[in-house]
């Protein structure tokens, strides 16, 4: 029964490479500005509400990490050099990395601008092993882009992602099928993708700290404690992951949000909603599929998140319509006039294929990169 809930086992063993660029945004900044090389670089806007987008390995030695408040990073590393992010440049470099991947395989599943899965079971260049493909890709990235990447090679996506992190930065690690009996049992459960701090604590309360501990629990027990994720844990602890590399995954949502320097009342959010709606609308025009649901996200000053959504009978056909719906959703927020907000987000979701007539008119104008696609 458990197997039927997973992707079917492939007819032939897969050869998967996971490539992860090293401290990508910070490394691009250091590459393009020689005076930053060897120094603690933090990619972030300065400000009380700003968060770290990336940190160089020199900054990481002080405990600076991505998604950390910028003020915390500055406290941990007073000598850090703060550089505002330049996503246009990072996307251009990401496209150049993608072009290198495409020399080797068409089966590429990007996870973000700086990492991707590649299925090289049958590679374009005729290299005899997945390890040689990974070595070649890393060399091409270094020689052509003056950047470094770490790579993991394994028989499935789960293991390849773990492997790419094993010898970071600028490392390569290979997990062969015959290695699983020795590699997995001592693996800390926190290294299993999807196991965050909360799940790790719940597992620890059951006495589960390693994949080996997890292997001693039957499926029924794990499902009773973790629901559907219990099935995933059961299989990952045994190195089982049949999910394929999926190129060009359909967009599920497009969104943009803004965190304010100081909390503001709901009545002051209209300019922000208008600006975010325009940003989201422009991003959605790059998609061939059409979004049917508009979402408004609000985070209060005490960090509570509230969302309002609407799926109109017909999808918004213009930026003005999207903006009007987003503003109408604001009217459905009734938390009191004195409530203050620290973040506003606008999104489009529930993407569907266009009707035949609309598809004929779409042409190629929707090709391009996604904004905050998930």
VEXKE-125578 format. One record per residue (C-alpha): residue in three letters; x, y, z. Coordinates in steps of 0.25 Angstrom, whole numbers. Example, Ala and Ser with C-alpha at 12.3 -4.5 7.8 and 13.67 -1.06 7.14 Angstrom:
BEGIN
+------+-------+-------+-------+
| rest |     X |     Y |     Z |
+------+-------+-------+-------+
|  Ala |    49 |   -18 |    31 |
|  Ser |    55 |    -4 |    29 |
+------+-------+-------+-------+
***
This chain:
BEGIN
+------+-------+-------+-------+
| rest |     X |     Y |     Z |
+------+-------+-------+-------+
|  Unk |     0 |     0 |     0 |
|  Unk |    11 |    10 |     3 |
|  Unk |    18 |     8 |   -10 |
|  Unk |     5 |    12 |   -18 |
|  Unk |     6 |    26 |   -11 |
|  Unk |    19 |    29 |   -17 |
|  Unk |    24 |    31 |   -31 |
|  Unk |    26 |    18 |   -38 |
|  Unk |    40 |    12 |   -37 |
|  Unk |    47 |    15 |   -50 |
|  Unk |    50 |     3 |   -60 |
|  Unk |    65 |     6 |   -59 |
|  Unk |    73 |    12 |   -48 |
|  Unk |    74 |    27 |   -49 |
|  Unk |    87 |    35 |   -48 |
|  Unk |    83 |    48 |   -41 |
|  Unk |    92 |    61 |   -39 |
|  Unk |    89 |    72 |   -30 |
|  Unk |    97 |    85 |   -33 |
|  Unk |    97 |    96 |   -22 |
|  Unk |   104 |   109 |   -25 |
|  Unk |   113 |   113 |   -13 |
|  Unk |   108 |   125 |    -5 |
|  Unk |   102 |   129 |   -19 |
|  Unk |    98 |   144 |   -17 |
|  Unk |   110 |   147 |    -9 |
|  Unk |   119 |   140 |   -18 |
|  Unk |   114 |   147 |   -30 |
|  Unk |   117 |   160 |   -22 |
|  Unk |   131 |   156 |   -19 |
|  Unk |   134 |   152 |   -33 |
|  Unk |   129 |   165 |   -39 |
|  Unk |   136 |   174 |   -28 |
|  Unk |   150 |   169 |   -25 |
|  Unk |   151 |   177 |   -13 |
|  Unk |   141 |   169 |    -6 |
|  Unk |   148 |   156 |    -8 |
|  Unk |   152 |   149 |     5 |
|  Unk |   144 |   158 |    13 |
|  Unk |   131 |   156 |    21 |
|  Unk |   120 |   160 |    11 |
|  Unk |   105 |   161 |    14 |
|  Unk |    95 |   162 |     3 |
|  Unk |    84 |   170 |    10 |
|  Unk |    78 |   184 |    10 |
|  Unk |    81 |   191 |    23 |
|  Unk |    70 |   194 |    33 |
|  Unk |    62 |   189 |    45 |
|  Unk |    53 |   180 |    36 |
|  Unk |    63 |   175 |    26 |
|  Unk |    67 |   160 |    25 |
|  Unk |    80 |   154 |    20 |
|  Unk |    78 |   149 |     6 |
|  Unk |    92 |   142 |     6 |
|  Unk |   105 |   142 |    13 |
|  Unk |   119 |   139 |     9 |
|  Unk |   126 |   128 |    15 |
|  Unk |   135 |   138 |    22 |
|  Unk |   122 |   144 |    29 |
|  Unk |   117 |   130 |    32 |
|  Unk |   129 |   128 |    41 |
|  Unk |   122 |   138 |    50 |
|  Unk |   109 |   131 |    50 |
|  Unk |   102 |   140 |    39 |
|  Unk |    92 |   132 |    32 |
|  Unk |    82 |   134 |    21 |
|  Unk |    68 |   139 |    26 |
|  Unk |    74 |   145 |    38 |
|  Unk |    70 |   159 |    42 |
|  Unk |    80 |   168 |    36 |
|  Unk |    82 |   175 |    50 |
|  Unk |    85 |   161 |    56 |
|  Unk |    96 |   159 |    45 |
|  Unk |   102 |   173 |    48 |
|  Unk |   103 |   170 |    63 |
|  Unk |   109 |   156 |    60 |
|  Unk |   119 |   162 |    50 |
|  Unk |   121 |   177 |    52 |
|  Unk |   132 |   177 |    41 |
|  Unk |   122 |   171 |    31 |
|  Unk |   121 |   178 |    17 |
|  Unk |   106 |   180 |    14 |
|  Unk |   103 |   180 |    -1 |
|  Unk |    89 |   182 |    -6 |
|  Unk |    83 |   170 |   -14 |
|  Unk |    83 |   171 |   -30 |
|  Unk |    74 |   161 |   -34 |
|  Unk |    74 |   165 |   -49 |
|  Unk |    89 |   161 |   -49 |
|  Unk |    87 |   148 |   -41 |
|  Unk |    76 |   144 |   -50 |
|  Unk |    86 |   146 |   -62 |
|  Unk |    97 |   138 |   -56 |
|  Unk |    86 |   127 |   -52 |
|  Unk |    83 |   126 |   -67 |
|  Unk |    97 |   125 |   -71 |
|  Unk |    98 |   113 |   -61 |
|  Unk |    86 |   107 |   -67 |
|  Unk |    92 |   108 |   -81 |
|  Unk |   104 |    99 |   -75 |
|  Unk |    94 |    89 |   -70 |
|  Unk |    87 |    88 |   -83 |
|  Unk |    99 |    83 |   -90 |
|  Unk |    98 |    71 |   -82 |
|  Unk |    83 |    68 |   -81 |
|  Unk |    69 |    73 |   -83 |
|  Unk |    64 |    67 |   -70 |
|  Unk |    67 |    79 |   -61 |
|  Unk |    58 |    83 |   -49 |
|  Unk |    62 |    96 |   -44 |
|  Unk |    59 |    98 |   -29 |
|  Unk |    63 |   113 |   -28 |
|  Unk |    73 |   122 |   -35 |
|  Unk |    85 |   115 |   -29 |
|  Unk |    81 |   100 |   -29 |
|  Unk |    75 |    89 |   -38 |
|  Unk |    74 |    74 |   -40 |
|  Unk |    79 |    68 |   -53 |
|  Unk |    75 |    54 |   -57 |
|  Unk |    88 |    49 |   -65 |
|  Unk |    84 |    35 |   -66 |
|  Unk |    86 |    37 |   -81 |
|  Unk |    94 |    50 |   -83 |
|  Unk |    96 |    57 |   -96 |
|  Unk |   112 |    57 |   -96 |
|  Unk |   114 |    42 |   -95 |
|  Unk |   121 |    43 |   -82 |
|  Unk |   122 |    29 |   -76 |
|  Unk |   117 |    32 |   -61 |
|  Unk |   109 |    43 |   -54 |
|  Unk |   121 |    46 |   -46 |
|  Unk |   129 |    50 |   -58 |
|  Unk |   117 |    59 |   -62 |
|  Unk |   117 |    66 |   -49 |
|  Unk |   132 |    68 |   -50 |
|  Unk |   131 |    74 |   -63 |
|  Unk |   119 |    83 |   -60 |
|  Unk |   127 |    88 |   -47 |
|  Unk |   139 |    91 |   -56 |
|  Unk |   131 |    98 |   -67 |
|  Unk |   124 |   107 |   -56 |
|  Unk |   138 |   110 |   -50 |
|  Unk |   145 |   113 |   -63 |
|  Unk |   134 |   121 |   -70 |
|  Unk |   127 |   128 |   -59 |
|  Unk |   138 |   129 |   -49 |
|  Unk |   129 |   123 |   -38 |
|  Unk |   129 |   110 |   -30 |
|  Unk |   118 |   100 |   -29 |
|  Unk |   116 |    88 |   -20 |
|  Unk |   110 |    75 |   -25 |
|  Unk |   104 |    62 |   -20 |
|  Unk |   103 |    49 |   -29 |
|  Unk |    93 |    38 |   -24 |
|  Unk |    82 |    29 |   -30 |
|  Unk |    71 |    38 |   -26 |
|  Unk |    68 |    53 |   -23 |
|  Unk |    67 |    51 |    -7 |
|  Unk |    81 |    45 |    -6 |
|  Unk |    87 |    55 |   -17 |
|  Unk |    82 |    67 |    -9 |
|  Unk |    89 |    62 |     4 |
|  Unk |   101 |    59 |    -4 |
|  Unk |   103 |    73 |   -10 |
|  Unk |   103 |    78 |     4 |
|  Unk |   113 |    68 |    10 |
|  Unk |   126 |    75 |     5 |
|  Unk |   122 |    89 |     3 |
|  Unk |   127 |    99 |    -1 |
|  Unk |   133 |    95 |   -15 |
|  Unk |   132 |    80 |   -12 |
|  Unk |   127 |    67 |   -19 |
|  Unk |   121 |    55 |   -12 |
|  Unk |   116 |    42 |   -18 |
|  Unk |   106 |    32 |   -11 |
|  Unk |   106 |    19 |   -18 |
|  Unk |    94 |     9 |   -16 |
|  Unk |   103 |     0 |    -9 |
|  Unk |   107 |    11 |     1 |
|  Unk |    93 |    12 |     7 |
|  Unk |    95 |     2 |    18 |
|  Unk |   106 |     9 |    24 |
|  Unk |   103 |    24 |    20 |
|  Unk |    89 |    25 |    25 |
|  Unk |    88 |    19 |    39 |
|  Unk |    97 |    30 |    46 |
|  Unk |    91 |    41 |    37 |
|  Unk |    84 |    52 |    47 |
|  Unk |    69 |    53 |    44 |
|  Unk |    71 |    68 |    43 |
|  Unk |    78 |    66 |    30 |
|  Unk |    66 |    59 |    24 |
|  Unk |    59 |    69 |    14 |
|  Unk |    46 |    74 |    20 |
|  Unk |    50 |    71 |    35 |
|  Unk |    50 |    85 |    41 |
|  Unk |    53 |    88 |    56 |
|  Unk |    39 |    85 |    60 |
|  Unk |    39 |    71 |    54 |
|  Unk |    53 |    69 |    59 |
|  Unk |    48 |    72 |    73 |
|  Unk |    36 |    63 |    71 |
|  Unk |    45 |    51 |    66 |
|  Unk |    54 |    54 |    78 |
|  Unk |    43 |    52 |    87 |
|  Unk |    41 |    38 |    81 |
|  Unk |    56 |    35 |    83 |
|  Unk |    58 |    37 |    68 |
|  Unk |    71 |    45 |    65 |
|  Unk |    77 |    37 |    53 |
|  Unk |    72 |    31 |    41 |
|  Unk |    76 |    17 |    47 |
|  Unk |    67 |    20 |    59 |
|  Unk |    56 |    24 |    49 |
|  Unk |    58 |    10 |    42 |
|  Unk |    53 |     3 |    55 |
|  Unk |    39 |     9 |    54 |
|  Unk |    28 |     3 |    46 |
|  Unk |    20 |    11 |    36 |
|  Unk |     7 |    10 |    44 |
|  Unk |    14 |    17 |    56 |
|  Unk |    20 |    28 |    48 |
|  Unk |     7 |    31 |    41 |
|  Unk |     0 |    31 |    54 |
|  Unk |    10 |    42 |    59 |
|  Unk |    13 |    50 |    46 |
|  Unk |     1 |    47 |    37 |
|  Unk |     4 |    46 |    22 |
|  Unk |    18 |    51 |    25 |
|  Unk |    21 |    38 |    33 |
|  Unk |    20 |    31 |    20 |
|  Unk |    31 |    40 |    14 |
|  Unk |    40 |    38 |    26 |
|  Unk |    38 |    23 |    26 |
|  Unk |    44 |    22 |    12 |
|  Unk |    54 |    33 |    13 |
|  Unk |    60 |    26 |    25 |
|  Unk |    63 |    15 |    15 |
|  Unk |    68 |    23 |     4 |
|  Unk |    55 |    21 |    -5 |
|  Unk |    51 |    33 |   -13 |
|  Unk |    45 |    30 |   -27 |
|  Unk |    41 |    44 |   -30 |
|  Unk |    46 |    48 |   -44 |
|  Unk |    53 |    60 |   -48 |
|  Unk |    42 |    69 |   -54 |
|  Unk |    46 |    80 |   -63 |
|  Unk |    38 |    92 |   -65 |
|  Unk |    29 |    90 |   -53 |
|  Unk |    16 |    98 |   -54 |
|  Unk |    15 |   110 |   -46 |
|  Unk |     6 |   109 |   -34 |
|  Unk |     6 |   124 |   -30 |
|  Unk |    12 |   137 |   -32 |
|  Unk |    14 |   147 |   -21 |
|  Unk |    21 |   159 |   -16 |
|  Unk |    22 |   165 |    -2 |
|  Unk |    27 |   176 |     6 |
|  Unk |    32 |   178 |    20 |
|  Unk |    31 |   192 |    26 |
|  Unk |    42 |   200 |    34 |
|  Unk |    31 |   203 |    44 |
|  Unk |    17 |   196 |    46 |
|  Unk |     6 |   204 |    39 |
|  Unk |   -10 |   203 |    40 |
|  Unk |   -18 |   196 |    30 |
|  Unk |   -23 |   210 |    25 |
|  Unk |    -9 |   213 |    20 |
|  Unk |    -7 |   201 |    12 |
|  Unk |   -14 |   205 |    -1 |
|  Unk |    -1 |   210 |    -8 |
|  Unk |     7 |   197 |    -4 |
|  Unk |    -5 |   188 |    -9 |
|  Unk |    -5 |   196 |   -22 |
|  Unk |    10 |   195 |   -24 |
|  Unk |    10 |   180 |   -21 |
|  Unk |    -2 |   177 |   -30 |
|  Unk |     5 |   183 |   -42 |
|  Unk |    18 |   175 |   -39 |
|  Unk |    10 |   162 |   -38 |
|  Unk |     2 |   166 |   -50 |
|  Unk |    15 |   168 |   -59 |
|  Unk |    21 |   155 |   -54 |
|  Unk |     8 |   147 |   -57 |
|  Unk |     8 |   152 |   -71 |
|  Unk |    20 |   143 |   -73 |
|  Unk |    12 |   131 |   -71 |
|  Unk |     4 |   124 |   -81 |
|  Unk |    -6 |   119 |   -71 |
|  Unk |   -16 |   128 |   -64 |
|  Unk |   -18 |   130 |   -50 |
|  Unk |   -32 |   130 |   -44 |
|  Unk |   -30 |   133 |   -29 |
|  Unk |   -25 |   146 |   -23 |
|  Unk |   -19 |   146 |    -9 |
|  Unk |   -16 |   157 |     1 |
|  Unk |    -6 |   154 |    12 |
|  Unk |    -4 |   162 |    24 |
|  Unk |     5 |   160 |    36 |
|  Unk |     2 |   168 |    49 |
|  Unk |    12 |   175 |    58 |
|  Unk |    11 |   163 |    67 |
|  Unk |    15 |   154 |    55 |
|  Unk |     1 |   147 |    53 |
|  Unk |    -2 |   144 |    39 |
|  Unk |   -15 |   147 |    32 |
|  Unk |   -19 |   143 |    18 |
|  Unk |   -32 |   147 |    10 |
|  Unk |   -34 |   141 |    -4 |
|  Unk |   -45 |   142 |   -15 |
|  Unk |   -47 |   133 |   -27 |
|  Unk |   -56 |   142 |   -36 |
|  Unk |   -65 |   136 |   -47 |
|  Unk |   -55 |   141 |   -58 |
|  Unk |   -40 |   143 |   -55 |
|  Unk |   -35 |   157 |   -54 |
|  Unk |   -32 |   162 |   -68 |
|  Unk |   -24 |   174 |   -65 |
|  Unk |   -15 |   180 |   -54 |
|  Unk |   -26 |   190 |   -50 |
|  Unk |   -36 |   178 |   -48 |
|  Unk |   -25 |   171 |   -39 |
|  Unk |   -23 |   183 |   -31 |
|  Unk |   -37 |   185 |   -29 |
|  Unk |   -39 |   171 |   -24 |
|  Unk |   -27 |   172 |   -15 |
|  Unk |   -33 |   185 |    -9 |
|  Unk |   -46 |   179 |    -7 |
|  Unk |   -40 |   167 |     1 |
|  Unk |   -34 |   178 |    10 |
|  Unk |   -48 |   182 |    14 |
|  Unk |   -50 |   168 |    19 |
|  Unk |   -40 |   169 |    29 |
|  Unk |   -47 |   173 |    42 |
|  Unk |   -36 |   173 |    53 |
|  Unk |   -39 |   187 |    59 |
|  Unk |   -35 |   200 |    55 |
|  Unk |   -23 |   201 |    64 |
|  Unk |   -17 |   188 |    59 |
|  Unk |    -3 |   191 |    52 |
|  Unk |     3 |   183 |    41 |
|  Unk |    18 |   180 |    38 |
|  Unk |    16 |   173 |    25 |
|  Unk |     7 |   173 |    13 |
|  Unk |     7 |   162 |     1 |
|  Unk |    -1 |   161 |   -11 |
|  Unk |    -2 |   148 |   -19 |
|  Unk |    -8 |   140 |   -31 |
|  Unk |   -11 |   125 |   -30 |
|  Unk |   -19 |   114 |   -35 |
|  Unk |   -13 |   115 |   -49 |
|  Unk |   -20 |   108 |   -60 |
|  Unk |   -18 |   105 |   -75 |
|  Unk |   -25 |   116 |   -83 |
|  Unk |   -37 |   113 |   -91 |
|  Unk |   -35 |   110 |  -106 |
|  Unk |   -38 |   123 |  -111 |
|  Unk |   -29 |   130 |  -101 |
|  Unk |   -18 |   121 |  -103 |
|  Unk |   -18 |   125 |  -118 |
|  Unk |   -16 |   139 |  -114 |
|  Unk |    -5 |   137 |  -103 |
|  Unk |     6 |   135 |  -113 |
|  Unk |    20 |   135 |  -108 |
|  Unk |    18 |   148 |   -99 |
|  Unk |    18 |   140 |   -86 |
|  Unk |    31 |   133 |   -88 |
|  Unk |    41 |   137 |   -77 |
|  Unk |    45 |   136 |   -62 |
|  Unk |    36 |   135 |   -51 |
|  Unk |    35 |   144 |   -39 |
|  Unk |    34 |   136 |   -26 |
|  Unk |    29 |   124 |   -33 |
|  Unk |    26 |   113 |   -24 |
+------+-------+-------+-------+
***
